Amino acid sequence: MSDSIINVKIKKIANASLALPRYATAASAGVDLCADLLESLIVNPGENVKIPTGLAIELPSQQVVALVFARSGLASSHGLGLTNGVGVIDSDYRGEIHVLMHNSGSQPVIINSGDRIAQMVFMPVFHALFEEVEELQDTDRGTGGFGSTGI
């Protein structure tokens, strides 16, 4: 097994006919997550919805997290993004993955079962040991932020 491959156990919670997540291309960073719905869902402008995927996962260790991101096509075409920015699936969570979506567009968007609604990326986790100090090491940038390096 390569260092860039991990084994993730996956369980279908509901719709057994939905395909398992897959990478769209060999260079894709994330796998698509699909809606698992009994009937179509209309997401009205300004509305937040919680969309089930019908999937639960078991990550291989505490050093791995699954992150859920918006799909750029849905965001640019329909104004659909994630309500919480990025979804975090911790290694000890075993429940169904839901995608929290927000319609920031001006038109209702219809989501059908099987539609690709988000993407999931697997990343390493680092736990920090915090050391309180009186001063931090100085840099050229210093405390400049929010546009301090230009547009």
SEGU-842181 format. One record per residue (C-alpha): residue in three letters; y, x, z. Coordinates in steps of 0.05 Angstrom, whole numbers, plus 5000, padded with zeros to 4 digits. Layout:
<nodes>
Ala|Y|X|Z;
...
</nodes>
This chain:
<nodes>
Met|5000|5000|5000;
Ser|5069|5026|4981;
Asp|5124|5033|5033;
Ser|5164|4981|4994;
Ile|5110|4927|5000;
Ile|5095|4885|5061;
Asn|5042|4832|5073;
Val|5072|4765|5091;
Lys|5025|4708|5111;
Ile|5048|4641|5084;
Lys|5027|4570|5101;
Lys|5041|4507|5062;
Ile|5066|4454|5111;
Ala|5070|4395|5064;
Asn|5067|4392|4988;
Ala|5005|4431|4968;
Ser|5024|4427|4894;
Leu|5086|4469|4901;
Ala|5077|4541|4879;
Leu|5083|4598|4929;
Pro|5148|4639|4926;
Arg|5148|4693|4872;
Tyr|5193|4746|4845;
Ala|5225|4724|4779;
Thr|5227|4795|4752;
Ala|5197|4862|4772;
Ala|5266|4884|4798;
Ser|5283|4820|4836;
Ala|5303|4833|4908;
Gly|5286|4763|4932;
Val|5236|4707|4920;
Asp|5259|4637|4904;
Leu|5251|4581|4955;
Cys|5240|4511|4928;
Ala|5258|4443|4956;
Asp|5199|4403|4983;
Leu|5223|4331|4980;
Leu|5190|4263|4978;
Glu|5248|4237|4935;
Ser|5310|4265|4902;
Leu|5367|4283|4948;
Ile|5440|4274|4930;
Val|5487|4325|4962;
Asn|5557|4296|4960;
Pro|5620|4339|4958;
Gly|5636|4366|5028;
Glu|5567|4347|5054;
Asn|5518|4391|5092;
Val|5444|4379|5084;
Lys|5380|4409|5113;
Ile|5328|4417|5057;
Pro|5255|4430|5074;
Thr|5215|4482|5034;
Gly|5145|4461|5058;
Leu|5131|4533|5077;
Ala|5122|4573|5141;
Ile|5113|4649|5143;
Glu|5086|4702|5190;
Leu|5122|4768|5183;
Pro|5080|4831|5194;
Ser|5119|4859|5253;
Gln|5182|4855|5296;
Gln|5212|4907|5250;
Val|5219|4857|5192;
Val|5266|4798|5183;
Ala|5268|4748|5126;
Leu|5339|4731|5103;
Val|5355|4668|5063;
Phe|5412|4673|5014;
Ala|5445|4624|4965;
Arg|5426|4626|4892;
Ser|5485|4650|4851;
Gly|5472|4600|4795;
Leu|5476|4540|4842;
Ala|5539|4567|4873;
Ser|5575|4582|4808;
Ser|5552|4519|4770;
His|5552|4467|4825;
Gly|5588|4495|4887;
Leu|5523|4495|4928;
Gly|5519|4549|4980;
Leu|5489|4560|5048;
Thr|5523|4524|5106;
Asn|5510|4583|5152;
Gly|5523|4638|5101;
Val|5456|4672|5111;
Gly|5394|4643|5143;
Val|5356|4689|5190;
Ile|5281|4680|5199;
Asp|5259|4721|5259;
Ser|5190|4752|5263;
Asp|5168|4705|5319;
Tyr|5188|4640|5283;
Arg|5129|4600|5257;
Gly|5161|4534|5238;
Glu|5178|4507|5170;
Ile|5233|4542|5132;
His|5292|4496|5119;
Val|5353|4513|5077;
Leu|5421|4490|5104;
Met|5464|4475|5043;
His|5537|4456|5033;
Asn|5568|4425|4971;
Ser|5637|4456|4963;
Gly|5643|4429|4892;
Ser|5677|4366|4869;
Gln|5615|4329|4842;
Pro|5551|4304|4875;
Val|5490|4349|4862;
Ile|5420|4321|4856;
Ile|5364|4364|4886;
Asn|5293|4348|4863;
Ser|5227|4370|4894;
Gly|5209|4437|4865;
Asp|5281|4457|4849;
Arg|5297|4530|4867;
Ile|5349|4523|4922;
Ala|5354|4592|4955;
Gln|5325|4662|4955;
Met|5290|4700|5011;
Val|5295|4775|5020;
Phe|5255|4817|5070;
Met|5292|4872|5107;
Pro|5279|4922|5163;
Val|5305|4907|5233;
Phe|5337|4958|5279;
His|5349|4944|5352;
Ala|5410|4978|5381;
Leu|5417|5014|5447;
Phe|5490|5006|5465;
Glu|5526|5064|5497;
Glu|5595|5048|5524;
Val|5646|5103|5509;
Glu|5720|5114|5521;
Glu|5734|5136|5449;
Leu|5701|5131|5381;
Gln|5699|5188|5331;
Asp|5760|5188|5285;
Thr|5755|5178|5210;
Asp|5805|5179|5151;
Arg|5803|5103|5149;
Gly|5810|5094|5224;
Thr|5823|5022|5244;
Gly|5846|4999|5175;
Gly|5809|4937|5152;
Phe|5816|4873|5111;
Gly|5842|4904|5047;
Ser|5864|4971|5075;
Thr|5824|5008|5020;
Gly|5856|4968|4963;
Ile|5839|4909|4920;
</nodes>
